[in-house]
Every structure is written in structure tokens, then in C-alpha cells.
Amino acid sequence: MLLLPAKHGDVILGGKESAVVVFDLGNNLSMLRLQKIMANHVQSSLGRSSEPFPVATVNSIVRCSLEHLHVVRPQTSVSLLATLTNLHLHLFNTASHVSANRSVGSIIVHSVDAFLWQDRLDDAEDQASDTGFVQKTSLISSRFRDLVAHLRRLQTDFSCLIIATSSALSTTAYTRIDGQMVPVLRSHVPNVWRNFVTVRLIVQRDTVRKFPLGISVEEAVAEASQRREAIDKSVFSARLDWSESDDWREETRAALRAMEGVGKIIFKITASGVLVEMDD
């Protein structure tokens, strides 16, 4: 939506006509998938108009919008920081792209913890070679402090939204929300990053029952189609989490607790895009 135009002719598309920078650290961004989702959205919007639009028109809108998507794939945390340092030079260089007349809608860092383990290994090896034993490292915190500093500067300079993803690798505790016990997930990223985050969403997929212990190969094959159907029908959820933040006012938390599902959003990921389940 950030990339698409606000309208095409008299048809409202709902886009923001912005430029977007994506740091695809996990190398997971599928341009074909993104293009298909954008095309489906444009087609559905144009489909509500009185006149039909040819496929070429839809493809042209999507292609022109994607020209304002800047994808960067650094291979190390050092190259990530170097790219962030010089990002403004690229964005202000009107000869290198066509987004000079657009505002930066968002800077997205996908898999912010992608280099965490490599950095830990590098730091441990350095410590071991210097002292003969491994001490508590400071390299991780130092690089995440630099990362936060760069993102804060870019956010101030471009007045843009910072979106980041990371993996929750451990469950430290459970809390009761809306009558249900919900895991409190904690990432392995340093505190300096967690303190930087203002709104945290936990996204997870409904669990599909595993094959029971002792099941035979024949029984597993017989249940395979049913399990695949269950997986295809399973839904995802996103819920707000304030367990690691003290900045949320109590009245805000109370308002969320009073909402049905405590602000939890249920959605499905389909071939055409993301479908949010709405209450009847």
C-alpha cells in the first residue's frame, strides 16, 4: 500500500505513493509474490469501477510502483551498518533512482537478528585468541547500539516508519490474557534493541496436531491429506505485546484488555494476499 498510487483515474487504490527501503537480511523477500499481491489488490480495486481494466494496465501500475522499492541484501552486520550510514546519499541521489519526488514511507529490516550468531562466534573467537578463555562479549550490544542510532537518525531525517522482524527463540513465561494462557516470547537480541521498539506484535500460526507417537507408516500416509488440509485451513494471529516495555500507559493497557481478544487479529495467508477475518 505504501508503494501504490492513491488512485488511478477516478478509481481509489488507497496507496500512499511513497518509497520503501527493505533490508532483506534473511534473503526471504519474494518479488514475484509481492508483485502478485499488489496486482490482485489493484485488480480488485479496478474491478469495482464501471469500466473493465485490461491486465496490461494493472501490470503497468504495479511495475511503476515497484520502481520505488529499494531492496538491500547485506551479508554481514558490518555491511548492514555501512549501508545505513550511507543510505541518505543513495536516497538523495536523483540520478540513481526515480524516487526523488517521493517521501520515504518506511524502512523495513527483515530478520534483524540474522547476523546475531555469526557476530557472537566472531566475538568469542577474538576473546579466546586474546585471553585464552571466552568472556562475556560486547560486540553484539555495540553493533545493535549502532544499528539503533542509525535507524533513529534515518527516522528523524525522513519522518518514516521503522518496521523490523525478528525470531522469538524462547518462551520465558506465560501470562493470562482474555482467559487464556499466552506465552511471553523473548528474543535473543540485546536490550538496546528491545528498548528501541515502541509497538511489538507477536505473529504466530495456529498449531496443527502432530502425528501421535507410535503411528505406523501406513497410518501416517492415510492421514497425510487430512493434515495438509488442516494446515491449509489454519490461521495466523497477531497480538500486541507490552511485556518488554514500560512505556505503555496503564489506561492504554486497560483499553486493550477490554477489547474482544485483547486486540488480537486473526488472518489467513492465501495465494492472493492476506485476508483479515472481520467480526460479523
Secondary structure, DSSP 8 states (H G I E B T S, - for coil): --SS-SEETTEE------EEEEEETTS---HHHHHHHHHHHHHHHHHTSSS---HHHHHHHHHHHHTTEEEE--SSHHHHHHHHHTHHHHHT-TTT-S-TTS-EEEEEEE-TTTTHHHHHHHHHHHHHHHHSS-----HHHHHHHHHHHHHHHHHHHHT-EEEE-----EEEEEEEETTEEEEEEE-SS-HHHHHH-SS-EEEEE-------TT--HHHHHHHHHHHHHHHHH--EEEEE--TT-S-S-HHHHHHHHHSGGGG-EEEEE-SS-EEE----
